[in-house]
Amino acid sequence: MAVIAPPRQPDSRDAESTVEPDRGGEALIEEAKQHAKLRRRRVAVTAVVASLAVVLATGLAFGFAGATSERGPEPAVTKAELVPAYPVASAELVASFYTHWGTGLGDNFKYVYDDGRVVSTNGAGGWQQQRLTPGGLELLRAGITASGILGPDRYVGPLQGIGSGAFVQLRVDGVLTAAWQPWPAVDEIDAFNQVIGQLIRFGDWLPADAWAQRETTAYVPPGYAVCAEVMRADRGVFATTADRDAALAHLPEDAAAVLAAGPRFLTFDAQVDAYIASGSTPSSDVIGCRHLTPAQAQSVVDALVTAWPGWGRRVLLAERETNLVMSTRIPGVGRVGVTFGPMLPHGVPEFAMYG
């Protein structure tokens, strides 16, 4: 099941939050030290404690008033064989963060990988990447854990079927565990946002030596998930593989030929279940989509710009900060659309970015 995020819109509140957390997190600071020590990373934890103080102090005060929610339901999975119909990941996702502009924290996506890569976008144009050292990665883990945001009495569970303005995920014992904004418990949202607002800005509290590469460089996706469909009035019904194939008949010939030759992503429900069991959460949106190289995907965009009225000028995928959706209305058919989602290092396209 796909996670439903609120629509991306420009807003003057996209500046970083200026909320100051409560001071005084000695117990959690010590806990962060222990987490780093247990992983036997030779990192100067003492020097980091001061930098983490803001985050961990926030965590100490992180107690939702009247929180009564229980752990979310576990996903139903099967033991089905997983056919490798989607690209193999180049790295394992360790942690991820999301805040929507409506939280007042800005529109942000950040993904942290086991090779230290930090891939992010903040709506300012394009995907960027940095890299943490192994020690920096462990300090980030420790900070997330010590904040208390993933405590057993929080809104914690597998990130699946959740509509939320913000979330944080951390891989714990090999499984991604998520805490999401306690919507619609309005009295608890501010407390949650204060913590996640500190965590997502980990560049502010990690020390300089936690970074192997602190300067941002452009993230160049290895490929794109490209999904064609005859768009339905009911957006709660996802396109099937047959729907995707039928849509190709309504595309320009050159575009349809490139898509038809591309390898597929997930093609049936058992594969989705098995993918979830492997520790990831794919969006149903990827079923029947095709995986194309950047050059192939751009050629499809160019063909659509030429054939479909209303575009007028070339659209460059490399300059996009998020997925591209192109559509046109065809008489007797309806609205036909094609979505282009840049692939992230863990083998998931941007529009299924919650896994």
C-alpha positions in Angstrom: 0.0 0.0 0.0 1.3 3.4 -0.8 1.9 6.0 1.8 -0.1 9.1 0.9 1.8 12.4 1.3 0.1 15.8 1.2 0.6 17.6 -2.1 3.8 19.5 -2.5 3.1 23.3 -2.6 5.3 26.4 -2.2 4.9 28.1 1.1 6.6 30.9 3.0 6.9 28.7 6.0 9.6 26.5 4.4 12.2 28.2 6.5 13.8 26.1 9.3 11.9 25.9 12.6 13.1 28.3 15.2 11.6 26.4 18.1 14.1 26.0 20.9 13.9 22.7 22.8 13.8 22.4 26.5 17.4 22.2 28.0 18.5 19.3 30.2 19.1 15.9 28.6 21.9 14.3 30.7 20.3 10.9 30.9 19.8 10.7 27.1 23.3 12.1 26.4 24.7 9.2 28.4 22.4 6.8 26.5 23.8 8.1 23.2 27.3 7.5 24.5 26.4 3.9 25.3 24.9 3.2 21.9 28.1 4.5 20.2 30.3 2.4 22.6 28.3 -0.8 22.0 29.0 -0.5 18.3 32.7 -0.2 19.1 33.2 2.8 16.8 36.4 4.7 17.7 34.6 8.1 17.8 35.2 10.8 20.3 31.7 10.6 21.7 32.5 13.1 24.5 33.1 15.8 21.9 29.8 15.0 20.3 27.7 15.1 23.4 27.6 18.9 23.5 26.6 19.0 19.8 23.8 16.4 20.5 22.6 18.2 23.6 19.8 20.1 21.8 18.5 17.0 20.1 18.7 14.8 23.1 17.3 17.4 25.5 14.3 17.6 23.1 14.0 13.9 23.4 13.9 14.0 27.2 11.0 16.4 27.0 9.3 14.3 24.3 6.3 13.0 26.0 3.0 13.4 24.1 0.3 14.7 26.4 -2.4 12.0 26.7 -0.9 9.7 24.1 -3.0 6.6 24.0 -2.2 5.2 20.5 -1.0 1.7 20.1 1.6 0.2 17.8 0.3 0.1 14.2 -0.8 -3.2 12.7 1.9 -5.4 11.2 1.8 -5.9 7.4 0.4 -9.2 6.1 3.2 -10.8 4.1 3.7 -14.1 2.3 6.7 -16.4 1.7 6.4 -16.0 -2.1 9.5 -16.0 -4.2 10.5 -12.6 -5.3 11.3 -12.4 -9.0 14.0 -9.8 -9.5 11.9 -7.6 -11.8 13.2 -4.4 -10.3 16.7 -2.9 -10.1 19.1 -4.2 -7.4 19.8 -1.7 -4.7 23.3 -0.3 -4.5 23.0 0.4 -0.7 20.8 -0.4 2.2 18.6 2.3 3.7 19.6 2.9 7.3 17.4 5.9 8.2 15.1 8.4 6.4 13.3 11.6 7.3 10.4 13.5 5.7 8.7 16.8 6.6 5.9 18.4 4.6 5.8 22.2 4.2 2.7 22.3 6.3 4.7 21.3 9.4 6.5 24.6 9.3 9.8 22.6 8.9 10.0 22.9 5.1 9.5 20.3 2.4 12.4 17.8 3.0 13.3 14.3 2.1 16.5 12.7 3.5 17.8 9.2 3.0 20.8 7.8 4.9 22.6 4.6 3.6 24.9 2.0 5.1 27.8 3.3 2.9 27.5 6.7 4.5 25.7 8.4 1.7 23.1 11.1 2.6 20.8 11.8 -0.4 18.3 14.7 0.1 16.1 17.3 -1.5 14.5 20.3 0.1 12.5 21.7 -2.8 15.3 24.1 -3.8 16.1 22.2 -7.1 17.5 18.7 -7.7 18.7 15.9 -5.4 21.9 16.4 -3.5 24.3 14.0 -1.8 26.8 14.0 1.0 28.7 11.2 2.9 29.1 10.4 6.5 32.1 8.4 8.0 31.3 5.1 9.7 31.6 6.8 13.0 29.3 9.6 11.9 26.7 7.1 10.8 26.8 5.5 14.3 26.4 8.9 16.0 23.4 9.6 13.9 21.9 6.2 14.9 22.6 7.0 18.5 21.0 10.5 18.3 17.8 9.1 16.7 17.5 6.4 19.3 18.3 8.6 22.3 15.7 11.2 21.2 13.0 8.8 22.3 11.1 9.3 19.1 11.0 5.5 18.4 10.0 4.6 21.9 7.4 1.7 22.3 4.7 4.1 23.5 5.0 6.3 20.4 3.3 6.1 17.1 5.6 3.4 15.9 5.3 0.6 13.4 6.0 -0.3 9.8 5.6 2.7 7.5 2.7 1.5 5.4 -0.6 3.0 4.6 0.1 6.0 6.7 -0.9 9.6 5.7 1.4 11.9 7.6 3.1 15.3 7.4 6.3 14.0 8.9 8.1 10.8 9.8 11.5 9.3 10.7 12.6 5.7 10.0 15.6 3.8 11.5 16.7 0.3 10.7 16.6 -1.6 14.0 17.8 -5.2 14.0 17.6 -5.3 10.2 14.0 -4.0 10.0 13.0 -0.4 9.2 10.9 1.0 12.1 9.1 4.3 11.7 7.6 7.0 13.9 5.2 9.3 12.1 3.5 12.6 13.0 0.5 11.8 15.3 -2.1 13.2 13.0 -4.9 14.1 13.8 -3.9 14.3 17.5 -3.3 18.1 17.2 -2.2 18.5 20.8 0.7 16.1 20.1 1.9 17.4 16.7 4.0 20.3 18.0 6.0 18.0 20.3 6.6 15.5 17.5 7.6 18.2 15.0 10.0 19.8 17.5 11.9 16.5 17.8 11.9 15.6 14.1 12.9 19.2 13.3 16.1 18.8 15.3 16.8 15.2 14.0 16.4 16.1 10.3 19.0 18.9 10.7 21.6 16.5 11.9 24.2 18.5 10.0 23.9 21.1 12.7 24.8 18.8 15.6 27.1 16.2 14.1 30.8 17.2 14.5 32.9 18.1 11.5 34.8 14.8 11.7 31.6 12.8 11.3 31.6 13.8 7.6 33.6 12.1 4.9 32.1 14.7 2.5 30.1 17.5 4.0 29.8 19.6 0.8 26.8 18.8 -1.3 27.2 17.5 -4.8 24.4 16.7 -7.3 22.9 13.2 -7.0 22.7 11.6 -10.4 20.1 8.8 -10.4 21.2 5.6 -12.1 17.8 5.3 -13.8 14.1 6.2 -13.6 10.9 4.3 -12.9 8.6 5.3 -15.8 4.9 4.5 -15.4 2.2 4.9 -18.1 -1.5 4.7 -17.3 -4.9 5.9 -18.4 -5.6 8.0 -15.3 -8.7 7.0 -13.3 -11.1 9.3 -11.7 -10.8 7.3 -8.5 -7.1 7.8 -7.5 -7.5 5.3 -4.7 -7.5 2.5 -7.4 -3.9 1.7 -8.5 -3.0 0.8 -12.0 -2.3 -2.9 -12.7 0.3 -4.3 -15.0 -2.4 -4.8 -17.7 -3.4 -1.1 -17.2 0.2 0.0 -17.9 0.5 -2.2 -21.0 -2.8 -0.9 -22.4 -1.7 2.7 -21.9 1.3 2.2 -24.2 -1.1 2.1 -27.2 -2.0 5.7 -26.5 1.6 7.0 -26.4 3.7 8.3 -29.3 5.2 5.3 -31.2 8.8 6.2 -30.2 7.9 6.6 -26.5 5.9 3.4 -26.5 8.7 1.4 -28.1 11.3 2.5 -25.4 8.9 1.7 -22.6 7.9 -1.7 -23.9 11.5 -2.7 -24.1 12.3 -1.7 -20.5 12.4 -4.2 -17.6 9.5 -4.2 -15.2 9.2 -3.4 -11.6 6.9 -5.5 -9.4 4.1 -7.2 -11.3 1.8 -8.9 -8.9 0.7 -8.8 -5.2 2.8 -11.8 -4.0 5.9 -9.9 -5.1 4.8 -6.9 -3.1 4.4 -9.0 0.0 7.8 -10.6 -0.5 9.3 -7.2 -1.0 7.8 -6.0 2.3 9.1 -9.1 4.0 12.6 -8.3 2.8 12.5 -5.1 4.9 11.3 -2.5 2.4 7.9 -1.0 1.7 7.2 -0.6 -2.0 4.4 1.6 -3.2 1.7 -0.1 -5.2 2.3 2.7 -7.7 5.4 0.8 -9.1 3.5 -2.3 -10.2 3.9 -2.7 -13.9 6.3 0.3 -14.3 9.4 0.1 -16.4 13.0 0.8 -15.4 14.8 3.0 -17.9 18.3 4.5 -18.1 18.5 8.3 -17.8 19.0 8.7 -21.5 16.0 6.4 -22.3 13.8 8.2 -19.9 14.8 11.6 -21.4 14.0 10.3 -24.9 10.5 9.4 -23.7 10.0 12.9 -22.2 11.2 14.4 -25.5 8.8 12.3 -27.5 5.9 13.4 -25.3 6.8 17.1 -25.5 6.8 16.9 -29.3 3.6 14.9 -29.6 1.4 16.2 -26.8 0.1 19.8 -27.0 0.7 22.2 -24.2 4.3 21.5 -23.3 6.0 23.7 -25.8 9.6 23.4 -24.6 12.0 20.7 -23.6 11.8 19.3 -20.0 15.1 18.1 -18.6 14.7 15.3 -16.0 18.2 16.0 -14.6 16.9 19.4 -13.4 13.9 18.0 -11.6 13.8 18.1 -7.8 11.0 15.5 -7.7 9.1 13.1 -10.0 7.7 14.4 -13.3 4.1 13.7 -14.4 3.1 14.4 -18.0 -0.4 13.9 -19.3 -2.8 14.8 -22.1 -6.5 14.2 -22.8 -7.2 11.8 -25.7 -10.8 11.8 -27.1 -12.6 8.6 -26.4 -9.9 7.4 -24.0 -9.6 10.0 -21.2 -6.5 11.4 -19.7 -3.3 9.5 -20.3 -0.3 10.1 -18.2 3.3 9.1 -17.7 5.2 9.5 -14.4 9.0 9.6 -14.2 10.5 8.9 -10.8 14.3 9.1 -10.2 15.7 5.9 -8.6 17.2 6.2 -5.2 20.2 4.1 -4.0 18.0 1.5 -2.2 16.3 0.5 -5.5 13.1 2.5 -4.9 11.8 5.4 -7.2 11.3 8.8 -5.6 7.5 8.6 -5.8 7.6 5.4 -3.7 10.1 7.1 -1.3 8.7 5.8 1.9 10.3 2.4 1.7 
